[in-house]
Amino acid sequence: MKVAFLTSGGIAPCLSAAVGRLAQNYLNKYPDIEIIGYLNGYKGLLLGDFIRFKKTVLNKIDDFYQFGGSPIGNSRVKLTNIKDCEKNGYIKIGENPLEVAAQQLVKDNVTILHTIGGDDTNTTAADLSNYLRKHNYLLNVVGLPKTIDNDVYPITQTLGAFTAAEQGAIFFENIVNENTTSNRQLIIHEIMGRHCGWLTAATALKYRERLKKIQFIEELKIFKEKWDIHSILIPEQNINIIEECNRLKKVMDKYDCVNVFLSEGAGVDTIIAEAENSGEKILRDAFGHVRLDELNPGKWFANKFGKELNANKILVQKSGYFARSAKSNKEDLDLIFKVADFATESALRKQNGVVGWDEENNNKLSCIDFSRIKGGKPFDISQKWYKEMINQIHSI
């Protein structure tokens, strides 16, 4: 038996821990097993670039849990995007990436492949699995759901998201002190979340929980309200810019600052339409996603709000790379261990799919068929904890 690991997409605070736990499971059960890790995701698979896991790794499993990022590297490569694979030199002109990847797995004699990534990673794994089956090569592919956006159907909780929310809160805990450097200051905390506002909402919740533990000095007008969040903007809610500006102007007048938690996907359709009407070209990645760094939603909202709120200073800060690069916290490690253990069992039972808690099956931990996996799951804004938080914020 030969097992291969592959991590792909953006990094998240779960990749190193998941690789470590999977390696531990297989090496404990099968001391003579051969394990390889394809370097830098599907790029390494296409190029036949991998590293072997020595047996001595078993003595250093705990070390995996001390790192963020991936011990075997990441990349954003879509096997069905032939032009992109040709452009980057991963395949020769005229080759089919799926065929190249499949032949490499056959050449390496891999019997089990674990993909650790988001919906793009695992739907690509499904394409690969289907291709191999059509060509009579039986390979078990079991994915683990990684994304800090927590937006994969039908999975209740993806790996790494809990840690990212906590780290985003820690990030803003420092940044918010910048409101002491100027009067009428607008701070926009831009948080990852292309289609889903879960991470922004969860980060806000974590931040406000931490805020409760801080002692303020009201005698010097150091009020909790000045350090609190005054607006949360996410893709799932319509944003009435005029109404929000009118509300936030009152906050600015009263507390001399406004703190906004902005999901990077909030208002994107409006921003794209405005950019295209101005003749700007919208850049996209290999998966067809708009490159949000270039679109710069934070800057767009900063310009809109800054003018209306008469802000004297505007600060836009992105916590994405800080949050997604962290090592797993205890809450995520508990999830990772359960998912990795179930993924190992599923692979040994010759199942294919993505392991997670299935929202459509009473939140049961299952190996969910690849055909049911897709991204873009919206955050449920009707949840009690979120509605209560918004009401509290709007009452400031």
LINCOR-V27628 format. One record per run of one state. SS is the DSSP state (hx for helix, st for strand, lp for the rest). FROM is the first residue (numbers start at 1). LEN is the number of residues. Records with the same first field share a line. If there is no record, write none. Layout:
SS=FROM-LEN, FROM-LEN
This chain:
lp=1-1, 8-7, 30-4, 39-3, 48-2, 53-2, 65-17, 88-9, 108-4, 118-1, 135-5, 147-6, 154-1, 156-3, 160-1, 181-4, 192-6, 212-5, 221-1, 223-1, 228-3, 234-7, 256-1, 264-4, 278-6, 285-5, 291-1, 296-1, 309-4, 319-1, 325-5, 349-4, 362-2, 369-1, 373-1, 375-9, 395-2
st=2-6, 34-5, 50-3, 112-6, 140-7, 153-1, 155-1, 159-1, 185-7, 217-1, 222-1, 231-3, 257-7, 284-1, 290-1, 313-6, 353-6, 364-5, 374-1
hx=15-15, 42-6, 55-10, 82-6, 97-11, 119-16, 161-20, 198-14, 218-3, 224-4, 241-15, 268-10, 292-4, 297-12, 320-5, 330-19, 359-3, 370-3, 384-11
